[in-house]
Amino acid sequence: MFSMFPLLKRDGATLEYGSVTILFIVASLLVYRRTFSQQGKLLVPVIISFLGMLALHVLEASVKPPLRLPDLFPVLFAIFCCAHFCLFFLVLNGIQFGAACEFWGQSGHRKHKTS
């Protein structure tokens, strides 16, 4: 939803965007608390991501872009979202392939549990 903000703003759907974004953040934090609270690994990146989203919105609302760069904020939104998509792609692939390597072992054969 965040990556769609410049288009939703142009269409006049900022109120709907704001309500859905608040619901998403609340739901994300609730799911995080239930799922990852014991591990504690992901809290800092999630909070940094939400703060980055907030900072972009505050900047976009309070600072006028220079006349020679009228699309500055849509470009910043796109860069921020692209960085997130690429980062999540790499992290989730690392988790997936790490789990596969752990399951199959280094030799390529499935590990058998011995009692």
C-alpha positions as CSV (number, residue, x, y, z in Angstrom):
1,M,0.0,0.0,0.0
2,F,2.9,2.4,0.8
3,S,4.3,2.1,-2.7
4,M,1.0,3.1,-4.1
5,F,0.7,6.4,-2.1
6,P,1.7,8.8,-4.9
7,L,-1.1,7.4,-7.1
8,L,-3.6,7.3,-4.3
9,K,-2.8,10.9,-3.4
10,R,-3.4,11.9,-7.0
11,D,-6.7,10.1,-7.0
12,G,-7.8,11.8,-3.7
13,A,-7.8,8.6,-1.7
14,T,-5.5,9.7,1.1
15,L,-8.0,9.2,3.9
16,E,-8.6,5.6,2.8
17,Y,-4.9,5.1,2.5
18,G,-4.3,6.5,6.0
19,S,-6.9,4.2,7.6
20,V,-5.6,1.1,5.8
21,T,-2.0,1.9,6.7
22,I,-2.8,2.4,10.3
23,L,-4.7,-1.0,10.3
24,F,-1.7,-2.6,8.6
25,I,0.8,-1.2,11.2
26,V,-1.4,-2.3,14.1
27,A,-1.9,-5.8,12.6
28,S,1.8,-6.1,11.8
29,L,2.8,-5.3,15.3
30,L,0.2,-7.7,16.8
31,V,1.4,-10.5,14.5
32,Y,5.0,-9.7,15.3
33,R,4.3,-9.8,19.0
34,R,2.7,-13.3,18.7
35,T,5.2,-14.7,16.2
36,F,8.6,-13.2,16.8
37,S,8.6,-11.9,20.3
38,Q,10.7,-14.8,21.7
39,Q,13.4,-14.3,19.0
40,G,13.5,-10.5,19.1
41,K,15.5,-10.4,15.8
42,L,13.1,-8.5,13.6
43,L,11.9,-5.7,15.8
44,V,14.6,-3.2,15.0
45,P,14.3,-3.5,11.2
46,V,10.5,-3.4,11.4
47,I,10.6,-0.2,13.6
48,I,13.2,1.4,11.2
49,S,10.9,0.6,8.3
50,F,7.9,2.1,9.9
51,L,9.9,5.2,10.9
52,G,11.2,5.6,7.4
53,M,7.6,5.5,6.1
54,L,6.5,8.1,8.6
55,A,9.5,10.3,7.8
56,L,8.7,10.2,4.1
57,H,5.1,11.1,4.7
58,V,6.0,14.0,7.1
59,L,8.6,15.3,4.5
60,E,6.1,15.1,1.7
61,A,3.4,16.9,3.7
62,S,5.7,19.7,5.1
63,V,8.4,20.4,2.5
64,K,7.6,21.7,-1.0
65,P,9.8,20.1,-3.7
66,P,12.1,22.4,-5.7
67,L,10.6,23.7,-8.9
68,R,13.2,21.8,-11.0
69,L,12.3,18.5,-9.2
70,P,8.5,18.4,-9.0
71,D,8.4,14.6,-8.7
72,L,11.0,14.4,-5.9
73,F,8.7,12.7,-3.3
74,P,7.2,10.1,-5.7
75,V,10.8,9.1,-6.6
76,L,11.8,8.9,-3.0
77,F,8.8,6.7,-2.3
78,A,9.8,4.5,-5.2
79,I,13.4,4.2,-4.1
80,F,12.4,3.4,-0.5
81,C,9.9,0.7,-1.7
82,C,12.4,-0.7,-4.2
83,A,15.0,-1.0,-1.5
84,H,12.5,-2.8,0.8
85,F,11.4,-5.2,-2.0
86,C,15.0,-6.1,-2.9
87,L,16.0,-6.5,0.8
88,F,13.0,-8.7,1.5
89,F,13.8,-10.8,-1.6
90,L,17.3,-11.4,-0.4
91,V,16.4,-12.1,3.2
92,L,13.6,-14.5,2.4
93,N,15.7,-16.3,-0.2
94,G,18.4,-16.6,2.4
95,I,16.0,-18.1,4.9
96,Q,14.5,-20.4,2.3
97,F,17.9,-21.7,1.0
98,G,19.3,-21.8,4.5
99,A,16.5,-24.1,5.6
100,A,16.9,-26.2,2.5
101,C,20.7,-26.6,3.2
102,E,20.0,-27.5,6.8
103,F,17.4,-30.0,5.7
104,W,19.5,-31.7,3.1
105,G,22.9,-31.2,4.7
106,Q,26.1,-30.2,3.0
107,S,26.5,-33.4,0.9
108,G,23.2,-33.1,-0.9
109,H,21.7,-36.1,0.8
110,R,18.9,-35.9,3.2
111,K,19.9,-36.2,6.8
112,H,18.5,-39.2,8.7
113,K,18.0,-38.9,12.4
114,T,19.6,-41.7,14.3
115,S,18.2,-42.7,17.7
